[in-house]
Amino acid sequence: MLKICNLVTLLIVALSGRAQLIVGDTLPLWSEGYLDIHHINTGKGESSFFMMPDGTTMLVDAGATARPKPRVTDPKPNGSRTPGDWISRYILHFMHDLTQKKLDYVLLTHFHDDHIGELYPGLKSSKDGTYILTGITEVGENIPFGKLVDRNYPDYNWPGPLNEKYIQNYIRFVKWSIEHKGVQAEQFRVGGNGQFQLLHHPNKYPNFEIRNLAANGHVWTGVGNNERNYFPAIKDLQPYEYPGENMCSIAFRVSYGKFDYFNGGDLTTGAPGTWQDIETQVGLVTGPVEVCEANHHAYYDAMGIPFLQALRPGVHIVQVWSPSQPSANILARMLSSWTYPGPRDVFATNTMEETRVVSGRMESLKSQQGHIVVRVNPGGESYMIYILDDSEENFRIKSIHGPYQCN
C-alpha cells in the first residue's frame, strides 16, 4: 500500500510539472499558467512584481527612502547597492526564462518616496537622461518597460502642484522615457478592466482580469466601467483641506479564476460617513478577496473595520520598514475574529525589534522577515505562499504555507 501511495504521489508531481518543494530549496522560476506576485523587501520601501499566467509582467511601486535608523530598518540584503538596484536584480532573476526581459507595465500607486524613490546625496544620474536614479527611475534605467501608469499623468497638478524635488525628478524620468524610449504613459482609468491586459496569450486565460478600483477619490461603482467621485471639488476646499497623497492612492484588484488579490497603495480610513474615509468606499466595491496587501503598511490610519469586513481576506501581506508598521491596534484588528469570521494568516516583510516589543502580538504572524511570494496555481483554484531569504541573493525558501483553497 505504501508503494502504491508513493507512486500516486510521484504521478501527481509529474503531471503538475512541479517537484515538491521544501525549506532550503531555491524557488523555481515562473512557468506558464501560474500567477506569481512577489513582494520584494529592500528595507527601504514598497515594491511588488507580478508575473501573469501568460508571462505578461508588471511592477507596482519601487520605493527608496533615505530616512535613517532608528526610524527605518536596515537595507536588505545590505547597503552595498541602492534599493532600485536590488529590485532590478530581483526582477531580472525571475525573468530569466522569459524570451524578452521587459516590464510590460509599471504602475505607481502614488507619489511618496517609499513608493517611487527619494533624492539624497550620493545617487547616480541617468547615463542619457536628465534625472537621478532612485527607486522607480533606477529600475526603469536597468530594465526596459512598455507602459507606465500613475494617478495624475500628464499634468501632475492635482489636488495641487506636485513640486517636491523627488516628484519632479520622477516627472523628468517619465518625459524622457516617452520621448527617447518610446514608452507609453497613461493616467490610471478608474472603473476599467482593460488598461492592464494579458499581452501574450490572453485567449488562453479568459478568467484573468485586473480591475481598476480607485484613484484620486474616484471609485468604481461595481457596474460596467462606471465610477463615482467621493471627494469634494477642489475649488470648495482650502489648501489645508485638500486630500493627502495617501488618500489619492490607486487601488486595483487582480482576479484569476476564484483567486482575488487587492492592492490599494497607502489608502487611509477616516471618520465614518465623511469623504475622508475613502478606504471604506473602496472596500465595499472590492468585495471578498483571498489576499490583501495591507493599506499604508497597516499603519494606525488604515485597515478600518468596514474595509476589513468587506474584503475578509484569508491572507494579509504587510510591507513594512518602520517601527510603527504594523501598528499594534491595527494588527489586533486584522487578527481578531470579532472583526470578521474565519481563519486568516498575516505575513510581514521586515518587522523591527521595536515593533515586536510594543505590539506583543507579533508572534501571531506567520512570517516577520523576507520576500513574500504568492504563487497561484493554474486556473486560480488554490495558491501557495513562499517566504524567501532576503539576507542575500540566493532566492531560497525560508518557509512554505498552504495550499490555500480559493472561495
N, C-alpha and C positions, 0 to 999 in steps of 0.2 A: 504493500500500500504506500509506503514511504517513497519507493522508486517511482510509482505512478504519479504521486503528488509533485515530485521533483520534475518529472517530465512535463507535467502540465504547466508548472511554473516557467520552465525553460521555453515552452511553446508560446506562452503569453508574452514573455520578454522578446522572443524572436519576432513575433507578429507585430509587436509595438515598435520595434526598431530601436528600443532603448534598453540598455542594461540597467539592472537595479543599482541605484547609486547609494553610496554610504558616506558617512562623515570622513573627510580627508581626501575624497576624490576631487578632481578638478571638474567644475561644472561643464558638461558638454555644451557645445555651441548650439544655437538655434537651428531647428530644421523645419521644413515646410509643414504647415498645418498648426503649428504651435503659436501661441501669443505669449511673448516674453515681455515683462515690464521690470526694468532694472531701476532701483532706487540707489543712486550712486553716492557714496559717502566720501566727501573730502574733508569733513570737519569745518568747512567754511561756507556752507550754503546749501541750497537745494538743487537737485538735478535728477531727472528721470528720463530713461531711454527706452523706447518701445520698438519691438520687432514684431510686426503684424503677421498674420498667418501666411501671406503670400510673399513676405520679405520686404514689404514697404517699411521704411524706418521713420521714426520721429523722435526728436529731442524736445523735452519740455523743461525749460529753465536751465541755467548753468551759472550758479551763483559763485561769488568770490568776495567775501567780506574781509576787511583788514583789521577788524576790531580785535584788540589784544586780549590775552588772558588777564584776569580770570573770567572775562565776560564771554569767552568762546572756548571751544575745545581745541586741542592740538590738531594740526593738519594731518590728514591721512592720505597715503601711507606715511608721509613725512614732509618736511619743509623744503626738500631739495627741488621741488617743482611747484608751479603755481596750480591752483585748483582747475583752471581751464585746461592746462596741460594734462593733469591727471584724468580729467573727464574724457578728453580726446583719446588718450591711450586706452582707457577702459572700453570706450565705444569701438575703437578700431580692432581691439582684440575680439570682441563678439561679432564684428562684421567680417571676420577673417574668411569665412566660406562664401560670402556674397561676391557675385561677379563684379559689382560696382560698389566701391567703398564710398558711399554718399549718403547724407541725410536727406531724405525726401522732404521732410517737413521740420521746421524749427518753430516752436510755439513758446512765446514768453507770456507768462500769466499776468505779470505786472512789472512796474519799473522800480523795484527795490534792489539794492546792491547784492543781497544774499540770493537773488534770483537772476540778475543779469551781469553783475560784476562791478566792483568798486575800483576807484582810482587811488593809487597810493605809490609812494616812491619806490623806484627800482624796477618798475614794469617796462617791458619792451614795447616798441612801436611796431606797427604793421610794416612788413617789408615793402609793400607797394602802396598801401592805403594811407589815410590821414587820421588814423585812430590808434588808440593804445590797446594793447592786448590784455584783456581781463575778462574772466567769465565767458560769456557767450561770444564776445568778439574774438577771443583766443581759440575757442572751439571752431568758429567759422573760418579762422585763418588756417587751421590744421586739417579740417575735413570739408570737402565741397558740400553744398546744400542747395536744394532746389527752390523751396518756398518758405518764406518767413512770415509769420503771423503774430501780431501783437494787438493790444487793445485800442491803439489810437493812431495807427498809420493812416494817412501820411502827415497829418497836421501837428500831432504831438502838442496839443494845446488844451486838453480837456482833463479835469474841470478848470484848469488854469494853465499858464505857461509852464513847461517842464524844463526849468533852467538849471537843474543840478548838473554839475560838470560830468558826472559819470553817465547821466542820461544823454547829454549832448554828445558824449563820446560814442554811445550806442547809436544815436541817430546818424552820426557820420559814417559809422560802420554799415548801417542799412543803405544809405545813399550810395556809398562806394560799391557795395555788393550788387546793387541794381545796375549801376552804370558800367561796371567793369567785369562783373562775373555772370551777368545775365540772370541774377536771382529775381524771382517774382516775390513781391511783398504785398500783403493784404491786411486789412483790418478784420479782426475776428467778427464773423457774422452770426449774431445770436439767433438761435432757433433753428438754424440749418443743420443738415446732416450730410452735406456734400463738399464741404471745404477740405476735409481730410479723408480722401478716398484711397482704397487699395489701388495701387498703380500697376501691378504685375499680372495677377490672375484674379481680378475681382469677381468674375462669374463663378469661380470655384467656392467662394465664401459669401453667399448671399445673406448669411446670418451675422455678418460683421458690420458694425456701424460706430461712428464717432458722432455723438450729438453735441452740438454747441449749446450749452445751457444758459450761460450768463456772462455779462461783462458790462462795466460802466453803469450798473443799476438796471440794465435791461435783462429780463429773464424770459426764457421760453415759456409759453403758455401750456405746452403739452399737446397742442392741436396744430397739426401741419408744421409749418415753419414760422408760425406766428410768435411774436414776442411782445412783452409789455414793459414799460418803463416805470420803476418804482421810486426813482429819485425825483425831487422837485426840480424845476427849471433853475439853472444856474443864476439867471437874472433875478430870481426871487430870494437868493441866499447872499449873505455876507461872506467874504473870503474865508473867515474863520469857521464858517458853517459848511464849507464845501466838503463833499465826501472825500475821505482819505484814500491814498493809493491802495491800501489793502481792500477797502470796500469795493473798489473798482475792478478787482481781480477777475480774470477769466475763469470760468468753470466749464468742465466738459465731462461727458460720460462715454466710456468705451464699452461696447456690448459685443459679445461673441457667443452666440447660442444663448444658453442660460446664464452665462457669466456677465456680470456688470461691475465696472470699476469707476470710481469717482475721483476727480482731482479738481479742487477749487482754489488753488493758489493760496493766498492769505485772506480769504473771505473771513469776515468777522460778524459776530452777532451784535445785538443792541437791545434797547428797551423794547419789550414785546409790543407789537402794534404800531411801532414807529418805522419810518422809512429807513432809519439806520440799521434795522435788523434785516439786512439783505440776505443773510445766511439762511434764515428760515424760509424765505420765498424760494430760494434755490433748492433747498431740501425737499420742499413739498412737490416740486415738479420733477425732481430726480427720481424719487421713489426708492424702493429697496435695492441694495447692491450687495455683492459678495465682499468687495474690498473697497475701503475708503481711505484715501491718502488724507491725513488729518489737515484741516484748515489751520493756517497760521501756526503750524508746528505744535498744535494743541496748547497754545498759549491761553492765558486767562480770559481773553476776549473772543474766543471761538468755540466751536463744537457745542453749541447750545442744545438744550434738551429737545425742543421741537425738531431741530435738524437731525439729531441722533435718532429720534423716534421715527422720522420719515425714512431714513436710509437703513437703519437696523443692520449695519454691516456685521458679517461674521468675522472679518479681519480688519483691524485698524493698522495703518502704517504711518509712523510719525518720523519725519525727517527733522532731526534736532542737531543743534550745535551750540546751545547756550544753556546755562544752569537753570534758566526759567522755563525750559522746554523739556518735557511737558509740564504744565502747571499741575500741582498736586490735586486741586479740586477738580480740574478738567479730567485728569486721568481717572479719578474716582468715579466721575460721572460716566466716562466711557466704559468702565468695567462693571458698573452696577446693573444688576438685573431689574432694579427699580426704574431705570431709565427706559429700557426695553428688554423684553424677554429673550431667552435663547443664549446659546454659548457664543463666545467671541474671544479671539486672540489678538493681542496687541504686540507689535514689533516696533522697535526704535533703532535708528541708525547709529546714534553716538551719544548716549547719556553720560552725564558728568557725575563725579562723586558728590558734588554739592547737591545735585538734584536728588540723588539717592538718599542723602541724609535728610533733606527737607521733606521729601514725599512720603517715605515709609511704605510706599505701595509698589516700588519698582520691581520687587521680587515676583509680582504678578505678571510681568511682561515675559513673553516667550523668548525674546532676544533683546539685548540692550546695545549691541555693538556689531556693526558690519554692514556691507551692502545687502540689500533685501531684494530678492528676485522672485517675482510672481510668474510662474510658468503654467499657462492654461493649456490643457490637453486639447488635441484636435477635436473640433466640434463644440467645445465650450461646456462640456458636462461636468468637468472637475478640474481642479488645479492643485499645484504644489507650491510651497514656499521654501526657498533655499536661502540661508544666510551665508554670505561669502566673507572670507577673511579680508579685512581692509588694512592690515598691517604691512602687507607687501603685495606685489602684483602676481600672486600665484593662482587667484581665482578658485581657491579651494573651499569646499563646503565645510562650514562650521557646525551647522545643524540643519535638519530636514524636518519639515512639518507638512502634514497632510497624509493622504489626499483629502481635500475638502470637496464635498459634493455641492454643486450649484443648485439653487432653487428656481 
